[in-house]
Amino acid sequence: MEGGLRLRLLRRGAGQGMWAHSMTVQDYQDLIDRGWRRSGKYVYKPIMNQTCCPQYTIRCRALHFQASKSHKKVLKKMLKFISKGDVSKVASEEEPMDSHIEDVATCDFAYKSESQVSQSDLTPLAVDQAERVENEDEDSGETKEEGNVQKVESDSVQIRADKDTPVPAEPSHSAKAVHAPPKPGKGADLSKPPCRKAKDIRKERKLQKLLQNQMGTAEGSQLQGDQTFLLQNSKPKTNQPKNIEDFVFVPLPDDARHKLEVRVVRSSPPSSQFKATFQESYQVYKRYQMVIHKDPPDKPSINQFTRFLCDSPLEAEHAPNGPECGYGSFHQQYWLDGKIIAVGVIDILPYCVSSVYLYYDPDFSFLSLGVYSALREIAFTRQLCVKAPDLCFYYMGFYIHSCPKMRYKGQYRPSDLLCPETYVWTPIEQCLPLLERSKYSRFNQDGKAVDEGRLKELGRVRVLHKRTVMPYSVYKKRRKGPSDEASVQQYASLVGQTCSERMLLFRS
């Protein structure tokens, strides 16, 4: 089979789903840009105007992201913990949950093999499951790789932070001094740039020295490019708010209390590093499910864990102009003092980093790992963009406005929502007024606009029948028995003309 995908289309309730045996990253990129998501090898799409809780695909424009005050609090809390061992007493519920996986409901479908699952089992979009999907979504805090993306499978990235914390500017001691003209020979020289704080200069010198030392032992130009990117984004900018890199890539003091590393390992096909850490990672997942989601001990089994979070239909791909780690499915492991405390499941696609799931050690809930990992994923996306310019978006899954606890994803600005009818991206600011009036809304306000990727020629849909690839027009003539044109038409309409001509729809 030349790339593409082998599909079995299944339907129930307010959603469509299909088992994907293998899929190119471009196929999946095109599918999620039409509202699809995956859970393991199961790919599904909500029928937006039928479900009680419409789920809108949301993406963040990572290169333009600016952290909010609550985001910065979480980043500072992590820095204080790493550098000083400080455990903040502030409640970690500034944002509803700690997960970015909206697809948790689909966890229920990953327990069984495809042959064991009936049609009634394959609907991750059932009403009673939608809320759990969103709730889990918040509970996980996915950790995405940061630091240096070099030999991603084997090298770890040390996250260091400075013990100094930003101090707000002090108010003027005298109101009169503001208006009094400077005396001759005194006062600031307005023809020169403003003086920089000694603290900022020390930080920059320390970071430069650290990066130079790292580049001295680094292999390949990709690492050097990443270091340059980090250095440029870590320099203080006059009168500009701090960005993520100012918090994430800050050097720690030599006497830091903790050491945090983020390792990105390929989960499918599993790398040697993934296999070596599988058991430890699974134990974190099992404890997370039992403590956070109250699962009984026998539910989060190794088989369920593997099918839900390790198996993936995405084929591993490498491209000259792509990220050093390649495209496909990965686990980002957070190592604190040599122990895994959280794992983020992500897909690296041609245009985005797509968050799949996050699980973490409940003992570290106080670190707001869900929010922290989302911010790290955004930083990771920005870093990958250095080598792969097209890879500049961070997909957070589904935004559900009708569920107040799920609105937190809209706080990662700037972000866009996908129009459920024309599949064009619309700034979330334009969507919110519409969603306040109606749970389901068409965001594209051009009444004449249509889905440009819609099905145009059913006969060109590719089918896999009796181990032979053929267009649907040929298969239709060979088929014996009742016509299946309606279901093929529905499938092709959901995936779009382009994907329907690349992927293979399995027909028995």
KABEL-V953003 format. One record per residue. N is the residue number from 0. RES is the residue in one letter. PSI is psi in whole degrees, -180 to 180 (NA if undefined). D_LAST is the distance of its C-alpha to the last C-alpha in whole Angstrom. Layout:
BEGIN
n=N res=RES psi=PSI d_last=D_LAST
n=N res=RES psi=PSI d_last=D_LAST
END
This chain:
BEGIN
n=0 res=M psi=125 d_last=16
n=1 res=E psi=91 d_last=19
n=2 res=G psi=-162 d_last=20
n=3 res=G psi=-147 d_last=18
n=4 res=L psi=146 d_last=15
n=5 res=R psi=122 d_last=12
n=6 res=L psi=145 d_last=11
n=7 res=R psi=113 d_last=10
n=8 res=L psi=130 d_last=12
n=9 res=L psi=152 d_last=14
n=10 res=R psi=144 d_last=17
n=11 res=R psi=143 d_last=20
n=12 res=G psi=-137 d_last=24
n=13 res=A psi=39 d_last=25
n=14 res=G psi=163 d_last=23
n=15 res=Q psi=146 d_last=19
n=16 res=G psi=159 d_last=18
n=17 res=M psi=147 d_last=15
n=18 res=W psi=127 d_last=14
n=19 res=A psi=118 d_last=15
n=20 res=H psi=-39 d_last=15
n=21 res=S psi=148 d_last=18
n=22 res=M psi=140 d_last=20
n=23 res=T psi=156 d_last=23
n=24 res=V psi=-30 d_last=26
n=25 res=Q psi=-38 d_last=26
n=26 res=D psi=-47 d_last=23
n=27 res=Y psi=-36 d_last=24
n=28 res=Q psi=-45 d_last=27
n=29 res=D psi=-34 d_last=26
n=30 res=L psi=-45 d_last=24
n=31 res=I psi=-22 d_last=27
n=32 res=D psi=4 d_last=29
n=33 res=R psi=18 d_last=26
n=34 res=G psi=10 d_last=27
n=35 res=W psi=159 d_last=24
n=36 res=R psi=166 d_last=25
n=37 res=R psi=154 d_last=24
n=38 res=S psi=106 d_last=24
n=39 res=G psi=-127 d_last=23
n=40 res=K psi=6 d_last=20
n=41 res=Y psi=125 d_last=19
n=42 res=V psi=133 d_last=20
n=43 res=Y psi=162 d_last=21
n=44 res=K psi=126 d_last=23
n=45 res=P psi=146 d_last=25
n=46 res=I psi=101 d_last=26
n=47 res=M psi=-39 d_last=29
n=48 res=N psi=7 d_last=31
n=49 res=Q psi=-30 d_last=29
n=50 res=T psi=151 d_last=30
n=51 res=C psi=-23 d_last=34
n=52 res=C psi=84 d_last=34
n=53 res=P psi=133 d_last=33
n=54 res=Q psi=111 d_last=32
n=55 res=Y psi=129 d_last=33
n=56 res=T psi=132 d_last=32
n=57 res=I psi=141 d_last=36
n=58 res=R psi=150 d_last=37
n=59 res=C psi=136 d_last=40
n=60 res=R psi=93 d_last=42
n=61 res=A psi=-38 d_last=43
n=62 res=L psi=-22 d_last=46
n=63 res=H psi=8 d_last=48
n=64 res=F psi=138 d_last=47
n=65 res=Q psi=124 d_last=51
n=66 res=A psi=140 d_last=51
n=67 res=S psi=176 d_last=52
n=68 res=K psi=-41 d_last=55
n=69 res=S psi=-35 d_last=53
n=70 res=H psi=-43 d_last=51
n=71 res=K psi=-33 d_last=54
n=72 res=K psi=-41 d_last=55
n=73 res=V psi=-42 d_last=52
n=74 res=L psi=-42 d_last=53
n=75 res=K psi=-37 d_last=56
n=76 res=K psi=-42 d_last=56
n=77 res=M psi=-42 d_last=54
n=78 res=L psi=-42 d_last=56
n=79 res=K psi=-39 d_last=59
n=80 res=F psi=-45 d_last=57
n=81 res=I psi=-45 d_last=56
n=82 res=S psi=-39 d_last=60
n=83 res=K psi=-9 d_last=62
n=84 res=G psi=15 d_last=60
n=85 res=D psi=129 d_last=61
n=86 res=V psi=107 d_last=58
n=87 res=S psi=142 d_last=58
n=88 res=K psi=-3 d_last=59
n=89 res=V psi=138 d_last=58
n=90 res=A psi=140 d_last=55
n=91 res=S psi=28 d_last=51
n=92 res=E psi=34 d_last=50
n=93 res=E psi=-30 d_last=51
n=94 res=E psi=142 d_last=47
n=95 res=P psi=-46 d_last=45
n=96 res=M psi=178 d_last=43
n=97 res=D psi=26 d_last=42
n=98 res=S psi=156 d_last=39
n=99 res=H psi=17 d_last=37
n=100 res=I psi=110 d_last=33
n=101 res=E psi=-6 d_last=32
n=102 res=D psi=18 d_last=29
n=103 res=V psi=-32 d_last=30
n=104 res=A psi=-30 d_last=29
n=105 res=T psi=-11 d_last=25
n=106 res=C psi=-33 d_last=27
n=107 res=D psi=-23 d_last=26
n=108 res=F psi=-11 d_last=22
n=109 res=A psi=-5 d_last=23
n=110 res=Y psi=-25 d_last=24
n=111 res=K psi=154 d_last=21
n=112 res=S psi=161 d_last=18
n=113 res=E psi=-38 d_last=15
n=114 res=S psi=-21 d_last=14
n=115 res=Q psi=-12 d_last=17
n=116 res=V psi=129 d_last=17
n=117 res=S psi=169 d_last=16
n=118 res=Q psi=-37 d_last=16
n=119 res=S psi=-18 d_last=20
n=120 res=D psi=-22 d_last=20
n=121 res=L psi=55 d_last=19
n=122 res=T psi=88 d_last=22
n=123 res=P psi=-3 d_last=24
n=124 res=L psi=13 d_last=26
n=125 res=A psi=148 d_last=27
n=126 res=V psi=-45 d_last=31
n=127 res=D psi=-16 d_last=32
n=128 res=Q psi=-20 d_last=30
n=129 res=A psi=-41 d_last=31
n=130 res=E psi=-37 d_last=35
n=131 res=R psi=-36 d_last=34
n=132 res=V psi=-45 d_last=32
n=133 res=E psi=-37 d_last=35
n=134 res=N psi=-43 d_last=38
n=135 res=E psi=-32 d_last=36
n=136 res=D psi=-42 d_last=36
n=137 res=E psi=-31 d_last=40
n=138 res=D psi=-20 d_last=40
n=139 res=S psi=147 d_last=39
n=140 res=G psi=106 d_last=41
n=141 res=E psi=143 d_last=39
n=142 res=T psi=120 d_last=41
n=143 res=K psi=148 d_last=40
n=144 res=E psi=141 d_last=42
n=145 res=E psi=-152 d_last=45
n=146 res=G psi=-148 d_last=48
n=147 res=N psi=126 d_last=48
n=148 res=V psi=78 d_last=44
n=149 res=Q psi=131 d_last=45
n=150 res=K psi=57 d_last=43
n=151 res=V psi=-32 d_last=41
n=152 res=E psi=-35 d_last=39
n=153 res=S psi=-26 d_last=43
n=154 res=D psi=143 d_last=45
n=155 res=S psi=156 d_last=47
n=156 res=V psi=120 d_last=48
n=157 res=Q psi=130 d_last=51
n=158 res=I psi=117 d_last=52
n=159 res=R psi=144 d_last=56
n=160 res=A psi=149 d_last=57
n=161 res=D psi=145 d_last=61
n=162 res=K psi=-20 d_last=63
n=163 res=D psi=139 d_last=65
n=164 res=T psi=149 d_last=63
n=165 res=P psi=138 d_last=64
n=166 res=V psi=126 d_last=67
n=167 res=P psi=150 d_last=68
n=168 res=A psi=139 d_last=70
n=169 res=E psi=145 d_last=74
n=170 res=P psi=158 d_last=76
n=171 res=S psi=143 d_last=79
n=172 res=H psi=-22 d_last=82
n=173 res=S psi=125 d_last=84
n=174 res=A psi=-33 d_last=83
n=175 res=K psi=-34 d_last=86
n=176 res=A psi=-24 d_last=85
n=177 res=V psi=-35 d_last=82
n=178 res=H psi=-17 d_last=84
n=179 res=A psi=133 d_last=87
n=180 res=P psi=145 d_last=88
n=181 res=P psi=145 d_last=88
n=182 res=K psi=153 d_last=91
n=183 res=P psi=133 d_last=92
n=184 res=G psi=-2 d_last=90
n=185 res=K psi=169 d_last=88
n=186 res=G psi=174 d_last=85
n=187 res=A psi=144 d_last=81
n=188 res=D psi=106 d_last=81
n=189 res=L psi=-13 d_last=79
n=190 res=S psi=-7 d_last=79
n=191 res=K psi=155 d_last=77
n=192 res=P psi=154 d_last=73
n=193 res=P psi=149 d_last=73
n=194 res=C psi=146 d_last=74
n=195 res=R psi=150 d_last=71
n=196 res=K psi=142 d_last=71
n=197 res=A psi=-34 d_last=72
n=198 res=K psi=-42 d_last=69
n=199 res=D psi=-39 d_last=67
n=200 res=I psi=-41 d_last=68
n=201 res=R psi=-42 d_last=68
n=202 res=K psi=-45 d_last=64
n=203 res=E psi=-42 d_last=64
n=204 res=R psi=-41 d_last=66
n=205 res=K psi=-41 d_last=64
n=206 res=L psi=-41 d_last=61
n=207 res=Q psi=-44 d_last=62
n=208 res=K psi=-43 d_last=63
n=209 res=L psi=-45 d_last=60
n=210 res=L psi=-37 d_last=58
n=211 res=Q psi=-40 d_last=60
n=212 res=N psi=-41 d_last=60
n=213 res=Q psi=-40 d_last=56
n=214 res=M psi=-25 d_last=56
n=215 res=G psi=-27 d_last=58
n=216 res=T psi=1 d_last=56
n=217 res=A psi=153 d_last=52
n=218 res=E psi=134 d_last=50
n=219 res=G psi=156 d_last=49
n=220 res=S psi=-21 d_last=49
n=221 res=Q psi=-44 d_last=47
n=222 res=L psi=-43 d_last=49
n=223 res=Q psi=-38 d_last=52
n=224 res=G psi=-41 d_last=50
n=225 res=D psi=-40 d_last=49
n=226 res=Q psi=-41 d_last=52
n=227 res=T psi=-43 d_last=54
n=228 res=F psi=-45 d_last=52
n=229 res=L psi=-41 d_last=53
n=230 res=L psi=-45 d_last=56
n=231 res=Q psi=-37 d_last=56
n=232 res=N psi=-5 d_last=54
n=233 res=S psi=-12 d_last=57
n=234 res=K psi=137 d_last=60
n=235 res=P psi=139 d_last=62
n=236 res=K psi=126 d_last=62
n=237 res=T psi=129 d_last=65
n=238 res=N psi=26 d_last=64
n=239 res=Q psi=143 d_last=61
n=240 res=P psi=153 d_last=59
n=241 res=K psi=145 d_last=57
n=242 res=N psi=-177 d_last=53
n=243 res=I psi=-41 d_last=51
n=244 res=E psi=-31 d_last=52
n=245 res=D psi=-23 d_last=56
n=246 res=F psi=-39 d_last=55
n=247 res=V psi=-39 d_last=52
n=248 res=F psi=37 d_last=53
n=249 res=V psi=133 d_last=57
n=250 res=P psi=141 d_last=59
n=251 res=L psi=157 d_last=60
n=252 res=P psi=159 d_last=63
n=253 res=D psi=-27 d_last=64
n=254 res=D psi=28 d_last=64
n=255 res=A psi=141 d_last=61
n=256 res=R psi=-29 d_last=60
n=257 res=H psi=163 d_last=57
n=258 res=K psi=123 d_last=54
n=259 res=L psi=128 d_last=51
n=260 res=E psi=149 d_last=48
n=261 res=V psi=121 d_last=45
n=262 res=R psi=133 d_last=42
n=263 res=V psi=119 d_last=39
n=264 res=V psi=140 d_last=37
n=265 res=R psi=128 d_last=33
n=266 res=S psi=-23 d_last=31
n=267 res=S psi=115 d_last=27
n=268 res=P psi=147 d_last=28
n=269 res=P psi=131 d_last=31
n=270 res=S psi=170 d_last=34
n=271 res=S psi=-37 d_last=37
n=272 res=Q psi=-37 d_last=39
n=273 res=F psi=-45 d_last=36
n=274 res=K psi=-39 d_last=35
n=275 res=A psi=-26 d_last=39
n=276 res=T psi=9 d_last=39
n=277 res=F psi=-50 d_last=36
n=278 res=Q psi=-44 d_last=38
n=279 res=E psi=-40 d_last=41
n=280 res=S psi=-42 d_last=38
n=281 res=Y psi=-40 d_last=36
n=282 res=Q psi=-35 d_last=40
n=283 res=V psi=-43 d_last=41
n=284 res=Y psi=-45 d_last=37
n=285 res=K psi=-44 d_last=38
n=286 res=R psi=-38 d_last=41
n=287 res=Y psi=-47 d_last=40
n=288 res=Q psi=-39 d_last=38
n=289 res=M psi=-41 d_last=40
n=290 res=V psi=-47 d_last=43
n=291 res=I psi=-42 d_last=42
n=292 res=H psi=6 d_last=39
n=293 res=K psi=30 d_last=40
n=294 res=D psi=146 d_last=37
n=295 res=P psi=155 d_last=38
n=296 res=P psi=-30 d_last=39
n=297 res=D psi=-8 d_last=36
n=298 res=K psi=-49 d_last=33
n=299 res=P psi=69 d_last=33
n=300 res=S psi=167 d_last=32
n=301 res=I psi=-39 d_last=31
n=302 res=N psi=-44 d_last=28
n=303 res=Q psi=-42 d_last=28
n=304 res=F psi=-44 d_last=30
n=305 res=T psi=-47 d_last=28
n=306 res=R psi=-35 d_last=24
n=307 res=F psi=-43 d_last=26
n=308 res=L psi=-9 d_last=29
n=309 res=C psi=-43 d_last=28
n=310 res=D psi=143 d_last=24
n=311 res=S psi=144 d_last=23
n=312 res=P psi=-9 d_last=20
n=313 res=L psi=132 d_last=23
n=314 res=E psi=139 d_last=24
n=315 res=A psi=132 d_last=28
n=316 res=E psi=147 d_last=30
n=317 res=H psi=142 d_last=33
n=318 res=A psi=147 d_last=35
n=319 res=P psi=-36 d_last=39
n=320 res=N psi=17 d_last=39
n=321 res=G psi=179 d_last=37
n=322 res=P psi=153 d_last=39
n=323 res=E psi=-36 d_last=40
n=324 res=C psi=-12 d_last=37
n=325 res=G psi=-178 d_last=34
n=326 res=Y psi=159 d_last=31
n=327 res=G psi=-153 d_last=29
n=328 res=S psi=137 d_last=29
n=329 res=F psi=161 d_last=33
n=330 res=H psi=131 d_last=35
n=331 res=Q psi=116 d_last=38
n=332 res=Q psi=129 d_last=41
n=333 res=Y psi=118 d_last=44
n=334 res=W psi=118 d_last=47
n=335 res=L psi=115 d_last=50
n=336 res=D psi=42 d_last=53
n=337 res=G psi=11 d_last=50
n=338 res=K psi=137 d_last=48
n=339 res=I psi=125 d_last=44
n=340 res=I psi=-13 d_last=45
n=341 res=A psi=154 d_last=42
n=342 res=V psi=127 d_last=39
n=343 res=G psi=133 d_last=37
n=344 res=V psi=123 d_last=33
n=345 res=I psi=159 d_last=33
n=346 res=D psi=133 d_last=30
n=347 res=I psi=115 d_last=32
n=348 res=L psi=172 d_last=31
n=349 res=P psi=-33 d_last=32
n=350 res=Y psi=2 d_last=34
n=351 res=C psi=164 d_last=35
n=352 res=V psi=123 d_last=35
n=353 res=S psi=121 d_last=33
n=354 res=S psi=130 d_last=34
n=355 res=V psi=-52 d_last=31
n=356 res=Y psi=161 d_last=33
n=357 res=L psi=139 d_last=37
n=358 res=Y psi=153 d_last=38
n=359 res=Y psi=165 d_last=42
n=360 res=D psi=119 d_last=44
n=361 res=P psi=-23 d_last=46
n=362 res=D psi=-17 d_last=49
n=363 res=F psi=24 d_last=49
n=364 res=S psi=-29 d_last=48
n=365 res=F psi=-13 d_last=52
n=366 res=L psi=4 d_last=51
n=367 res=S psi=53 d_last=48
n=368 res=L psi=-25 d_last=45
n=369 res=G psi=-50 d_last=43
n=370 res=V psi=-45 d_last=45
n=371 res=Y psi=-44 d_last=46
n=372 res=S psi=-35 d_last=43
n=373 res=A psi=-41 d_last=42
n=374 res=L psi=-38 d_last=45
n=375 res=R psi=-35 d_last=45
n=376 res=E psi=-38 d_last=41
n=377 res=I psi=-44 d_last=43
n=378 res=A psi=-39 d_last=45
n=379 res=F psi=-42 d_last=43
n=380 res=T psi=-44 d_last=41
n=381 res=R psi=-36 d_last=44
n=382 res=Q psi=-44 d_last=45
n=383 res=L psi=-29 d_last=41
n=384 res=C psi=-20 d_last=42
n=385 res=V psi=-43 d_last=45
n=386 res=K psi=-33 d_last=43
n=387 res=A psi=87 d_last=40
n=388 res=P psi=-29 d_last=42
n=389 res=D psi=-20 d_last=39
n=390 res=L psi=84 d_last=38
n=391 res=C psi=12 d_last=40
n=392 res=F psi=153 d_last=38
n=393 res=Y psi=113 d_last=38
n=394 res=Y psi=125 d_last=35
n=395 res=M psi=8 d_last=36
n=396 res=G psi=-123 d_last=32
n=397 res=F psi=140 d_last=33
n=398 res=Y psi=127 d_last=36
n=399 res=I psi=98 d_last=37
n=400 res=H psi=-30 d_last=40
n=401 res=S psi=-8 d_last=40
n=402 res=C psi=103 d_last=40
n=403 res=P psi=-37 d_last=44
n=404 res=K psi=-16 d_last=43
n=405 res=M psi=4 d_last=40
n=406 res=R psi=-9 d_last=42
n=407 res=Y psi=-26 d_last=44
n=408 res=K psi=-27 d_last=41
n=409 res=G psi=-7 d_last=43
n=410 res=Q psi=-7 d_last=46
n=411 res=Y psi=91 d_last=45
n=412 res=R psi=154 d_last=46
n=413 res=P psi=143 d_last=46
n=414 res=S psi=162 d_last=42
n=415 res=D psi=152 d_last=40
n=416 res=L psi=150 d_last=37
n=417 res=L psi=126 d_last=34
n=418 res=C psi=127 d_last=34
n=419 res=P psi=-7 d_last=31
n=420 res=E psi=-39 d_last=31
n=421 res=T psi=-8 d_last=32
n=422 res=Y psi=43 d_last=31
n=423 res=V psi=151 d_last=35
n=424 res=W psi=136 d_last=37
n=425 res=T psi=132 d_last=40
n=426 res=P psi=137 d_last=43
n=427 res=I psi=-29 d_last=43
n=428 res=E psi=-32 d_last=46
n=429 res=Q psi=-21 d_last=45
n=430 res=C psi=-33 d_last=42
n=431 res=L psi=-45 d_last=44
n=432 res=P psi=-36 d_last=47
n=433 res=L psi=-40 d_last=44
n=434 res=L psi=-24 d_last=42
n=435 res=E psi=-30 d_last=45
n=436 res=R psi=-31 d_last=45
n=437 res=S psi=136 d_last=41
n=438 res=K psi=-38 d_last=39
n=439 res=Y psi=133 d_last=36
n=440 res=S psi=146 d_last=38
n=441 res=R psi=121 d_last=37
n=442 res=F psi=-32 d_last=39
n=443 res=N psi=112 d_last=39
n=444 res=Q psi=-1 d_last=42
n=445 res=D psi=105 d_last=41
n=446 res=G psi=-22 d_last=40
n=447 res=K psi=-11 d_last=39
n=448 res=A psi=142 d_last=37
n=449 res=V psi=171 d_last=33
n=450 res=D psi=109 d_last=30
n=451 res=E psi=-22 d_last=31
n=452 res=G psi=13 d_last=27
n=453 res=R psi=162 d_last=26
n=454 res=L psi=131 d_last=23
n=455 res=K psi=-34 d_last=24
n=456 res=E psi=104 d_last=22
n=457 res=L psi=-33 d_last=18
n=458 res=G psi=-20 d_last=18
n=459 res=R psi=-6 d_last=18
n=460 res=V psi=133 d_last=16
n=461 res=R psi=136 d_last=14
n=462 res=V psi=144 d_last=10
n=463 res=L psi=112 d_last=8
n=464 res=H psi=122 d_last=6
n=465 res=K psi=48 d_last=7
n=466 res=R psi=20 d_last=10
n=467 res=T psi=132 d_last=11
n=468 res=V psi=131 d_last=12
n=469 res=M psi=158 d_last=13
n=470 res=P psi=156 d_last=15
n=471 res=Y psi=-32 d_last=13
n=472 res=S psi=-36 d_last=16
n=473 res=V psi=-44 d_last=15
n=474 res=Y psi=-38 d_last=11
n=475 res=K psi=-36 d_last=12
n=476 res=K psi=-32 d_last=14
n=477 res=R psi=-23 d_last=12
n=478 res=R psi=140 d_last=10
n=479 res=K psi=144 d_last=11
n=480 res=G psi=-170 d_last=11
n=481 res=P psi=153 d_last=13
n=482 res=S psi=141 d_last=13
n=483 res=D psi=22 d_last=11
n=484 res=E psi=-37 d_last=14
n=485 res=A psi=-44 d_last=16
n=486 res=S psi=-36 d_last=13
n=487 res=V psi=-39 d_last=13
n=488 res=Q psi=-43 d_last=17
n=489 res=Q psi=-45 d_last=17
n=490 res=Y psi=-52 d_last=16
n=491 res=A psi=-33 d_last=17
n=492 res=S psi=-35 d_last=21
n=493 res=L psi=-39 d_last=21
n=494 res=V psi=-18 d_last=20
n=495 res=G psi=160 d_last=22
n=496 res=Q psi=-45 d_last=22
n=497 res=T psi=-51 d_last=23
n=498 res=C psi=-36 d_last=20
n=499 res=S psi=-22 d_last=18
n=500 res=E psi=-13 d_last=19
n=501 res=R psi=-40 d_last=19
n=502 res=M psi=164 d_last=16
n=503 res=L psi=121 d_last=12
n=504 res=L psi=120 d_last=10
n=505 res=F psi=127 d_last=7
n=506 res=R psi=124 d_last=4
n=507 res=S psi=NA d_last=0
END
